Amino acid sequence: MSLLEQLAAAVGERNVLTGDLVAGYDRDWTGAWHGDPRAVVRPATTDEVAAVVAACAQAGVPLVPQGGNTGLVGAASPSDGEVVLSTTRLRAVGVPDPGTGTVEAEAGATLEAVQTAARSAGLELGVDLASRGTATIGGVLATNAGGARVLRHGTTRTQVLGLEAVLADGTVVTRMNGLPKDNTGYDLVQLLVGSEGTLGVLTRALLRLSPRPAARAAALLALEDAASAVAVAGALRSVPGLDALEFYTAAGLDLVLAAGRARTPFADAAPVHVLAEAVGPDADVLAEALAEALEELPGLQDAALATSETDRARLWALRESHTEVLAPLEPVKLDVAVPLVALASFLERLPEVVAAVAPGVTPVPFGHLAEGNVHVNLPGARPFDVDGAVTDAVLGLVASYSGSISAEHGIGRAKRRWLHLGRSAADVAAMRAVKQALDPAGLLSPGRVLPDPLA
Amino acid sequence: MSLLEQLAAAVGERNVLTGDLVAGYDRDWTGAWHGDPRAVVRPATTDEVAAVVAACAQAGVPLVPQGGNTGLVGAASPSDGEVVLSTTRLRAVGVPDPGTGTVEAEAGATLEAVQTAARSAGLELGVDLASRGTATIGGVLATNAGGARVLRHGTTRTQVLGLEAVLADGTVVTRMNGLPKDNTGYDLVQLLVGSEGTLGVLTRALLRLSPRPAARAAALLALEDAASAVAVAGALRSVPGLDALEFYTAAGLDLVLAAGRARTPFADAAPVHVLAEAVGPDADVLAEALAEALEELPGLQDAALATSETDRARLWALRESHTEVLAPLEPVKLDVAVPLVALASFLERLPEVVAAVAPGVTPVPFGHLAEGNVHVNLPGARPFDVDGAVTDAVLGLVASYSGSISAEHGIGRAKRRWLHLGRSAADVAAMRAVKQALDPAGLLSPGRVLPDPLA
């Protein structure tokens, strides 16, 4: 039997797509990463996933797992000749268990589907991203996705209580008992979280749910510079229930306003805006706490408080529409982090570093202030980045501050050349040994995360 | 040069102990695990640790890292012929950074030393154990220790922001940048946490610190049975700031009282006691919240509230002196967990299961109620457990509830025979592959965690 016949036997003929039918699965949503897959396979159960992986292993054909295809580093879009294992049909979401505060979800369930299920039980998932309607649980876990709620909840890996995955040889590892304490050997769950499809295909997860706060209040602050934004982070640290702390600059705001995607509550433009949100039993008390913490803050030009759902949504639109208004400009996108104490200096030096390799390009930085996490968007920089000169310059600047070259998007295909800027040679060697141990033939998402040997 | 000469060259002659000088390092504190080490080596820096590991690797001599020697599964006490790498001289604790909420500590620093440093900065470490004065950070991380504060903070691994370790080949992996978001490849930190010295020697860690709550209040509850204790867990779930939820039975209380180690506030003995503690801005408000949540709880016979430090300490002494009053009775000790919904049933069936293999032995169960984590102590059971019959019976019962055969102590040498009760064959194979990848010669803590092949 040919590989395609074996795949059809495993998942049914109509779930093995080839030719024109691979459209949409063959590239990421930005169009930056694409390839000609050998086939797209859509298993509906863990057993079917195992059969697909085993068939590819036997045929020696590389395979890449794919969820919502919202990743930004090319981890889940195929290279030529790969089989795409799409989790589209693995989308069941269990009934949340209020007793244990958990919910089970299949890898292909969208983040939003899990959030909705949690809410229906009076609970919430401590993970949220702008792409929630498309991004899948499998992808969110495989990339240890960040987002705007890491401040209160930690990164995705802290919300993962259990996981099931198919390894490269087709065997299934499972840890779904949900026990909060279980020290029985190595933590394969945490090893798989953030491994970007290179160590296993995630099929199912047990996720932690938290009590849903009764109220939320948000404050949008107009600030004179990035240093003031960092001071805001310090001033708000003591506010109980601080849940999000985001920032954007005038460059991004101009694009959002020009696109008519949101309205600013301020008459004058400010160089830097910070959006803070806190949760607790009472919205007015929260708003008061935010206002009080910000009293006499130097550099604060203006502030707007929001306690209603509608008003909060208006403020969030200013921040969340950044990604979409930037997309048509085909920017080079680099997701990085620097220690918070270095953030103002990093943002100050960024334009000159970019201008040196990409004349005329103005950075549009925005992101998650609390973690020093900056989405460096560089519209018009792609022609200058063909050989990675722009990426090299920005990531080099990040490394000079002991920052992270990938705060939340992962390494994928996009950044593996630069992995040495974030990890030591000993670290990379250990990672390579683990990869070799779990995928000796190198068939799971090859060419992602780890640089080529001797590169 | 002989191995001992090489070790002396690495750490200084006076820090290579042999003969009678190995006393104390050659056995765990219970005396259950012991061996004749080839030498005890006490490096004082990471470079010295690397030199020791490299020298042992070159000589093909097995090595076992050892911290405070308070572990209970034989992971850190030597087998015959092993070199003990003691972290006694790696005990520096950094100055807590209130800005990032972190503190750096060397592996040999005691848990208490780090707690004290945190407190001096108005912060707290979210990890606490009764053995805090002796247990080291290295041991606490290597075992992913649990303890009484997992309820609010999670297990130790959630408090680890960075780690440095020496791998089996003497190379040093380091991730100490402390960035809350850093998705640059596999999470070696979380792989090393809980690996019980089998994948690397931990040398240094960056730990998360939390704001220190202004007040604490505790409630000791006398209950008519275990089912009532489980009901307490449900009733208290909604109390904000719930920080600990412990339990013990009449069997343990009798031993504690007989030893004069603590006094009970109740006139009558109750079958089950639960100790709950909550944290927040005001002790009286907390005590009120606890009392209110417990109103009309079926099975509640008596209750005592404590808001002062002294009163709280008195209640905690009842729970924390269990381990020490049991020690002279040389019990078989099995640390297990079952889903909370199964706890009452487990505790009910435990005596008959034990009696079937160890006639006359009465279980003394106590532990961490919130996680269904039971320290099954079996005084007088050792003669019946020579071939593991008692362990087998209890762990079999645990497995029948889909519980954990080691909730917080780890596997070590004690439970590797039973690993299959908690992990699937595919899981164990994957763990073995990882071990083989990072320690191909099998010289780091051999005979721990993983069962012998073909066993």
Contacts between the chains, C-beta under 8 A, distances in Angstrom:
chain1	res1	chain2	res2	distance
A	99	B	234	7.3
A	99	B	340	7.5
A	99	B	341	7.0
A	100	B	339	7.7
A	100	B	340	7.5
A	143	B	183	6.5
A	144	B	183	5.4
A	144	B	187	7.6
A	146	B	181	4.9
A	146	B	183	7.4
A	150	B	180	6.4
A	150	B	181	6.2
A	154	B	158	7.2
A	154	B	180	7.8
A	155	B	180	7.3
A	155	B	181	6.2
A	157	B	187	7.1
A	157	B	190	7.4
A	158	B	154	7.2
A	158	B	158	5.9
A	167	B	426	7.1
A	167	B	430	6.3
A	171	B	426	4.0
A	171	B	429	6.9
A	171	B	430	7.7
A	172	B	424	7.9
A	172	B	426	5.8
A	173	B	424	6.9
A	173	B	426	5.1
A	173	B	427	5.0
A	173	B	430	5.6
A	174	B	424	6.2
A	174	B	426	7.7
A	174	B	427	7.3
A	175	B	423	7.9
A	175	B	427	7.1
A	177	B	339	7.6
A	177	B	402	5.3
A	177	B	403	7.7
A	177	B	404	7.2
A	178	B	339	7.5
A	179	B	337	5.2
A	179	B	339	7.0
A	179	B	371	7.1
A	179	B	372	7.2
A	179	B	403	7.0
A	179	B	404	5.0
A	179	B	407	7.2
A	180	B	150	6.4
A	180	B	154	7.8
A	180	B	155	7.3
A	180	B	337	7.9
A	180	B	370	7.6
A	180	B	371	4.5
A	181	B	146	5.0
A	181	B	150	6.2
A	181	B	155	6.2
A	181	B	337	5.3
A	181	B	368	7.4
A	181	B	371	4.7
A	181	B	373	5.2
A	181	B	404	6.6
A	181	B	407	4.0
A	181	B	408	5.3
A	182	B	337	6.6
A	182	B	404	4.0
A	182	B	406	7.6
A	182	B	407	6.4
A	182	B	422	7.2
A	183	B	143	6.5
A	183	B	144	5.3
A	183	B	146	7.4
A	183	B	194	5.9
A	183	B	404	7.4
A	183	B	406	5.0
A	183	B	407	6.5
A	183	B	408	5.6
A	183	B	409	6.7
A	183	B	410	4.9
A	183	B	411	7.4
A	184	B	404	6.0
A	184	B	405	6.1
A	184	B	406	5.3
A	184	B	411	6.1
A	184	B	415	8.0
A	184	B	419	6.5
A	184	B	422	3.8
A	184	B	423	5.7
A	185	B	194	7.9
A	185	B	411	6.0
A	185	B	419	6.4
A	185	B	422	7.6
A	185	B	423	5.8
A	185	B	427	7.4
A	185	B	428	7.5
A	185	B	431	5.3
A	185	B	449	5.7
A	185	B	450	7.5
A	186	B	191	6.4
A	186	B	194	6.9
A	186	B	195	5.8
A	186	B	199	7.5
A	186	B	431	4.8
A	186	B	434	6.0
A	186	B	435	7.9
A	186	B	449	7.7
A	187	B	144	7.7
A	187	B	157	7.1
A	187	B	190	5.6
A	187	B	191	6.6
A	187	B	193	7.1
A	187	B	194	5.6
A	188	B	427	6.4
A	188	B	430	5.8
A	188	B	431	7.0
A	190	B	157	7.4
A	190	B	187	5.6
A	190	B	190	3.8
A	190	B	191	7.0
A	191	B	186	6.4
A	191	B	187	6.6
A	191	B	190	7.0
A	191	B	191	5.2
A	191	B	434	7.5
A	193	B	187	7.1
A	194	B	183	5.9
A	194	B	185	7.9
A	194	B	186	6.9
A	194	B	187	5.6
A	195	B	186	5.8
A	199	B	186	7.5
A	211	B	238	7.8
A	234	B	99	7.2
A	238	B	211	7.8
A	337	B	179	5.2
A	337	B	180	7.9
A	337	B	181	5.3
A	337	B	182	6.6
A	339	B	100	7.7
A	339	B	177	7.6
A	339	B	178	7.5
A	339	B	179	7.0
A	340	B	99	7.5
A	340	B	100	7.5
A	341	B	99	7.0
A	368	B	181	7.3
A	370	B	180	7.6
A	371	B	179	7.1
A	371	B	180	4.5
A	371	B	181	4.7
A	372	B	179	7.2
A	373	B	181	5.2
A	402	B	177	5.3
A	403	B	177	7.8
A	403	B	179	7.0
A	404	B	177	7.2
A	404	B	179	5.0
A	404	B	181	6.7
A	404	B	182	4.0
A	404	B	183	7.4
A	404	B	184	6.0
A	405	B	184	6.1
A	406	B	182	7.6
A	406	B	183	4.9
A	406	B	184	5.3
A	407	B	179	7.2
A	407	B	181	4.1
A	407	B	182	6.4
A	407	B	183	6.5
A	408	B	181	5.3
A	408	B	183	5.6
A	409	B	183	6.7
A	410	B	183	4.9
A	411	B	183	7.4
A	411	B	184	6.1
A	411	B	185	6.0
A	415	B	184	8.0
A	419	B	184	6.5
A	419	B	185	6.3
A	422	B	182	7.2
A	422	B	184	3.8
A	422	B	185	7.6
A	423	B	175	7.9
A	423	B	184	5.7
A	423	B	185	5.8
A	424	B	172	7.9
A	424	B	173	6.9
A	424	B	174	6.2
A	426	B	167	7.1
A	426	B	171	4.0
A	426	B	172	5.9
A	426	B	173	5.1
A	426	B	174	7.7
A	427	B	173	5.1
A	427	B	174	7.3
A	427	B	175	7.1
A	427	B	185	7.4
A	427	B	188	6.4
A	428	B	185	7.5
A	429	B	171	6.9
A	430	B	167	6.2
A	430	B	171	7.7
A	430	B	173	5.6
A	430	B	188	5.8
A	430	B	438	6.4
A	431	B	185	5.2
A	431	B	186	4.8
A	431	B	188	7.0
A	433	B	437	4.1
A	433	B	438	5.9
A	434	B	186	6.0
A	434	B	191	7.5
A	434	B	434	6.0
A	434	B	437	5.6
A	434	B	438	7.3
A	435	B	186	7.9
A	436	B	437	6.3
A	437	B	433	4.1
A	437	B	434	5.6
A	437	B	436	6.3
A	437	B	437	3.5
A	438	B	430	6.4
A	438	B	433	5.9
A	438	B	434	7.3
A	449	B	185	5.7
A	449	B	186	7.7
A	450	B	185	7.5
